[in-house]
Every structure is written in structure tokens, then in C-alpha cells.
Amino acid sequence: MKFICQVCGYVYDEAQENASFDTLPEDWNCPLCGAPKSVFSAASENGKKEQPKVSKPMEATLGKLSAGQLAAVCSNLARGCEKQYKTEEAELFRQLADYFTSVVPEKNFATVEGLAETLQTDVDVYADVRATADAQNDRGAARVCVWGEKVTRMLSSLVDRYLKETNLWVCSVCGFVYVGSTPPKLCPVCTVPDWKFEKIEGRNL
């Protein structure tokens, strides 16, 4: 069986590794990007990530989203409509996104821990959103879900690792951000060597 890293796309093949993925220690990390074991998903027979089933109606999921989350959803849907040349629908979604953005309450005491929790919540709801897009045969929304989930998983992984290790590195070629005491030997996105990474210092997250 194969398992795919949802951050960089690295594939762990149990047959090649001669070891079951479940037997790997919980502190095992992706050898390419350093993401934790928890971000890996089982691949189907064709090598793609298995899509989870919808656990509850989409309406119930949307009803529990905050104003900020609804703003992000509408903004992404606007971009999806743009890609399908649906300008009228895109403008309506932008208006909704602007409205929800305007009513987002200020948070004066945001923490890294709170950000980590919020990102994980966002990752969890993508299953229902993607399933609904597929059911409606909405390719634009599905494409937004694919990239939206991928970026959210990247951010979630980075924040979780930042809580344990505060050294940040950024690839000077593609902008990939890596958390660790030393940069990766190769960038998992554009494959440039470690000397192309620059350490980010003197900043607070």
C-alpha cells in the first residue's frame, strides 16, 4: 500500500520500503519536507489520494463556519468562477466575501496555538466541500478545493512544527518555507540544493 504526503506529494511505498506505514514511529517525518506522519493519506489503487465520504450535509457544515471562514470560502469560489469565465457569479461571490470580511471580529490576543487549531479545523472541512463540488460536477470549485486543501495542509504542518522548532528557512527560488534546525538537502518543491535556502531571523510569527 502507498501513502502520500499532503504537503509535498512524497509517496511512501510499503512494498519498496519493506515496512508497514502503521509501524513507523509517531515522530517519523516526511524525508522530503519534514512534515509529520499525521499529514499522510492512503492512496487508492491508481496512486491518487482516496476521497473521504461526506459525513454530513454541506448546509450543516457551512452553518458552523465563522465569518472569516465564510469569507475565505466565498473568495475561493469567486476565483473558481473566474477560471470558468463566469464573471457574474464571480462578482457575487466577491461581494459575499467582502461582506463576511467586514463583520469578522477583531482578535487582539491571537496565539500560535490558536492558529494551529484553526488551520486543522479548516483541513477537516475540506472533505465535505470537495465531495459537494464533485457531486455537482463543478470542476472549478473542485480545483479550488485541491489547491486550497494543499496550501492549508502546508500551513498547518508549518505552524505545528514551529511550535516545536522555531528555526525557519525559505527557498530563495520558489519560496517554500521549511521548519527545522537545518534546511533540507533538496527543496521538495523545486529541488534546488540546501544552500539556496535563507534563514529567517529577527521575526515573530
C-alpha positions as CSV (number, residue, x, y, z in Angstrom):
1,M,0.0,0.0,0.0
2,K,1.1,3.6,-0.6
3,F,0.7,6.7,1.5
4,I,1.0,10.3,0.1
5,C,2.4,13.3,1.9
6,Q,-0.3,16.0,1.5
7,V,2.3,18.8,1.8
8,C,4.9,17.9,-0.8
9,G,3.5,14.8,-2.6
10,Y,6.2,12.3,-1.4
11,V,4.9,8.7,-1.7
12,Y,5.7,6.1,0.9
13,D,5.5,2.8,-0.7
14,E,5.3,-0.1,1.8
15,A,6.5,-2.6,-0.8
16,Q,9.6,-0.7,-1.6
17,E,10.4,0.3,2.0
18,N,9.6,-3.3,3.2
19,A,7.9,-1.8,6.2
20,S,4.2,-1.1,7.0
21,F,3.4,2.6,7.3
22,D,1.5,1.9,10.6
23,T,4.7,0.5,12.2
24,L,6.5,3.8,11.7
25,P,7.0,5.7,14.9
26,E,4.7,8.6,15.6
27,D,7.6,11.1,15.4
28,W,8.6,9.9,11.9
29,N,8.7,12.8,9.4
30,C,8.5,13.0,5.6
31,P,12.0,12.6,4.3
32,L,11.5,15.4,1.7
33,C,9.7,18.2,3.5
34,G,9.8,17.1,7.2
35,A,6.0,17.1,7.6
36,P,4.7,14.8,10.3
37,K,3.3,11.3,9.8
38,S,-0.2,12.6,10.5
39,V,-0.4,14.5,7.2
40,F,0.0,11.4,5.1
41,S,-3.1,9.9,3.4
42,A,-3.7,6.4,2.0
43,A,-3.5,6.3,-1.8
44,S,-6.1,4.3,-3.9
45,E,-5.0,1.7,-6.4
46,N,-4.4,4.3,-9.1
47,G,-2.0,6.1,-6.8
48,K,-4.2,9.1,-6.0
49,K,-5.5,10.2,-2.6
50,E,-8.7,8.4,-1.6
51,Q,-11.6,10.9,-1.3
52,P,-13.4,10.6,2.0
53,K,-17.2,10.2,2.1
54,V,-19.4,13.1,3.1
55,S,-20.2,12.7,6.8
56,K,-22.9,15.3,7.0
57,P,-24.9,17.7,4.7
58,M,-23.0,20.6,3.3
59,E,-25.6,23.0,4.7
60,A,-24.8,21.9,8.2
61,T,-21.1,22.4,7.7
62,L,-21.5,25.9,6.3
63,G,-23.8,26.8,9.2
64,K,-20.9,26.2,11.6
65,L,-18.3,28.3,9.8
66,S,-17.2,31.6,11.2
67,A,-17.5,34.9,9.2
68,G,-13.8,34.7,8.4
69,Q,-14.1,31.1,7.1
70,L,-17.1,32.0,5.0
71,A,-15.1,35.0,3.6
72,A,-12.3,32.6,2.6
73,V,-14.8,30.1,1.1
74,C,-16.6,32.8,-1.0
75,S,-13.2,34.3,-2.1
76,N,-12.1,30.9,-3.3
77,L,-15.4,30.3,-5.1
78,A,-15.0,33.6,-6.8
79,R,-11.6,32.6,-8.1
80,G,-13.1,29.3,-9.3
81,C,-15.8,31.1,-11.2
82,E,-13.2,33.3,-12.8
83,K,-11.4,30.3,-14.1
84,Q,-14.7,29.1,-15.7
85,Y,-15.3,32.6,-17.1
86,K,-18.4,33.1,-15.0
87,T,-17.9,36.8,-14.3
88,E,-21.4,37.5,-12.8
89,E,-21.1,34.6,-10.3
90,A,-17.5,35.6,-9.5
91,E,-18.6,39.1,-8.7
92,L,-21.4,37.9,-6.4
93,F,-19.0,35.7,-4.5
94,R,-16.6,38.6,-4.2
95,Q,-19.4,40.7,-2.7
96,L,-20.2,38.0,-0.2
97,A,-16.5,37.6,0.6
98,D,-16.2,41.4,1.2
99,Y,-19.3,41.3,3.5
100,F,-18.1,38.4,5.6
101,T,-14.7,40.1,5.8
102,S,-16.2,43.3,7.1
103,V,-18.0,41.5,10.0
104,V,-15.1,39.4,11.2
105,P,-14.5,40.3,14.9
106,E,-11.0,41.5,15.8
107,K,-8.9,39.2,17.9
108,N,-6.4,41.1,19.9
109,F,-4.9,38.1,21.6
110,A,-4.3,35.6,18.8
111,T,-1.8,32.9,19.6
112,V,0.2,30.4,17.5
113,E,-1.7,27.6,19.3
114,G,-5.0,29.1,18.2
115,L,-3.8,29.4,14.7
116,A,-2.8,25.8,14.7
117,E,-6.2,24.7,15.9
118,T,-8.0,26.9,13.3
119,L,-5.9,25.5,10.4
120,Q,-6.6,22.0,11.5
121,T,-10.3,22.7,11.6
122,D,-10.1,24.1,8.0
123,V,-8.3,21.0,6.8
124,D,-11.1,18.8,8.3
125,V,-13.9,20.6,6.5
126,Y,-12.3,20.3,3.0
127,A,-13.6,16.7,2.7
128,D,-17.2,17.8,2.6
129,V,-16.5,20.8,0.4
130,R,-14.6,18.7,-2.2
131,A,-17.3,15.9,-2.1
132,T,-20.0,18.5,-2.8
133,A,-18.0,20.0,-5.7
134,D,-17.6,16.6,-7.2
135,A,-21.2,15.7,-6.8
136,Q,-22.2,18.9,-8.6
137,N,-19.6,18.2,-11.3
138,D,-18.1,21.7,-10.6
139,R,-14.6,21.4,-11.9
140,G,-13.7,24.9,-11.0
141,A,-14.7,24.5,-7.3
142,A,-13.1,21.1,-7.2
143,R,-9.8,22.7,-8.4
144,V,-10.0,25.4,-5.8
145,C,-10.5,22.6,-3.2
146,V,-7.5,20.7,-4.3
147,W,-5.2,23.7,-4.1
148,G,-6.9,25.2,-1.1
149,E,-6.6,22.0,0.9
150,K,-2.9,21.5,-0.2
151,V,-2.0,25.1,0.9
152,T,-3.9,24.8,4.2
153,R,-2.2,21.5,5.0
154,M,1.2,23.1,4.3
155,L,0.4,26.0,6.6
156,S,-1.0,23.6,9.3
157,S,2.2,21.5,9.1
158,L,4.4,24.5,9.3
159,V,2.7,26.0,12.3
160,D,2.6,22.7,14.2
161,R,6.3,22.3,13.6
162,Y,7.0,25.9,14.5
163,L,5.6,25.1,18.0
164,K,8.4,22.6,18.4
165,E,11.2,24.2,16.4
166,T,11.4,27.9,15.7
167,N,14.1,27.9,13.0
168,L,12.6,29.0,9.7
169,W,14.2,28.6,6.2
170,V,12.8,29.9,2.9
171,C,13.8,28.7,-0.5
172,S,15.1,31.7,-2.5
173,V,14.0,30.2,-5.7
174,C,10.4,29.1,-5.2
175,G,9.5,30.5,-1.7
176,F,8.9,27.1,0.0
177,V,9.1,27.5,3.8
178,Y,10.9,24.8,5.9
179,V,10.9,24.5,9.7
180,G,14.0,22.8,11.2
181,S,17.4,23.2,12.7
182,T,19.0,23.0,9.2
183,P,17.4,23.4,5.7
184,P,16.5,20.3,3.7
185,K,19.2,18.9,1.4
186,L,16.9,19.5,-1.6
187,C,13.8,21.7,-1.8
188,P,10.8,19.4,-2.0
189,V,9.1,21.8,-4.5
190,C,11.8,22.9,-7.0
191,T,14.7,20.5,-6.0
192,V,17.4,23.2,-5.6
193,P,20.1,22.4,-3.1
194,D,20.2,23.5,0.6
195,W,22.5,26.4,0.0
196,K,19.6,28.1,-1.9
197,F,17.7,28.4,1.4
198,E,17.9,31.5,3.6
199,K,17.3,31.6,7.3
200,I,14.5,33.9,8.5
201,E,15.7,35.7,11.6
202,G,14.5,38.5,13.8
203,R,10.8,38.0,13.2
204,N,7.9,36.8,15.2
205,L,5.1,34.5,13.9
